[in-house]
Amino acid sequence: MTDIEKLQDCYHQIRTITDFMPKIALVLGSGLGGFADDIQVVDTIDYKNIKNFPISTVQGHRGRFILGYYNNIPMVAMQGRVHYYEGYSMQDVVLPIRLMKLLGANILFLTNASGGINRNFSAGDFMLITDHISTFVPNCLVGENFSSLGTRFPDMSHVYSYRLQDLIRQTAIELDINLKEGVYVQLTGCSYETPAEIKMLSILGADAVGMSTVCEAIAGNHAGMEVCGISCITNMASGILDKPLNHIEVQQIADRVAPQFKRLVGKVISKLQ
Ligand code: HPA
C-alpha cells in the first residue's frame, strides 16, 4: 500500500464511523491531553480501531481522536500522537495530520512538551512557536509527492501563521499568562540530549527542543493548513541546570500547568469562530 492509499483507506474507515467535519485540528502533547475533557464530544475513535493507523506507545499518550465542539466550533483533537522514535516512518508520523485535513480541518494547532534551551525560560513556561529547525530529522515530504495534498517544494518562510501567532499573544495577555516565544527544534529522540548537543542547538538558534511537532507543521503547511504551535517547557534542557532529566518529571510539570494551558488554548480556539 502506498502512503496515499493508506491515507485514503484511513479516511474511508473514519467516514464509515462519522460524517463529522472539524474546522480545527488540535494535537495534544504529553500531559496536555486533559483539554479534551472540555470538548462536547460527538465521536471518539481509538487509533487502534483504524486499520494501518500508527499507534502511540508512549505513557501519558492515550491514542484517540476526539471529534466534537468547543464553544460551538467543530474540531478534532488528537489525544496522543505518534513519534518518529517509536519506529514509524516520517510519512506515517504525519498521516494523522493529513487525515485531519481530509476530514475538513484547515487550522492545525500543535502543542508539545519540550526542554528549554533559552536561559530566559523556566520549567512551566509556555513558548509560542515562531519558527522551527527540522534539519535533524528526516523530512516527511521525502518520497513521492502527493499533488492532491500539496506542491513538491512548499515554501516554509512562514510555517506558523502570523494571524494565529498574534491571536495567541493577545490571548495570553488577556489571561495574564507570561508567554515566551521562540524557535523549536525537533530531534529524533528517544534519548534526551547531552549538554554538548544543547550547546550546539543553542548556537544554531533554537530556544526549545523536543521530539515531535516540526514534521507535523511541515505536513500541515504542505497541505495548505494554517498552522500554530505552543510548547510547554517542562524542563530546562540537558546541562542548563545541573540535574538529570526524566520522563516522569516532564509529565509532572505538564500536569501542573495543564489548567493554564487549557485556558489559553480554549480561549484561542473560541476566537476562531
Ligand atoms: N528534550 C527533548 N524532548 C523533551 C524534553 C527535552 O529536554 N523535554 C520534554 N521533551
Residues whose N, C-alpha, C, O or C-beta is under 5 A from the ligand:
A	BS01	HPA	A113 S114 G115 Y192 V209 G210 M211 T234 A237 V250
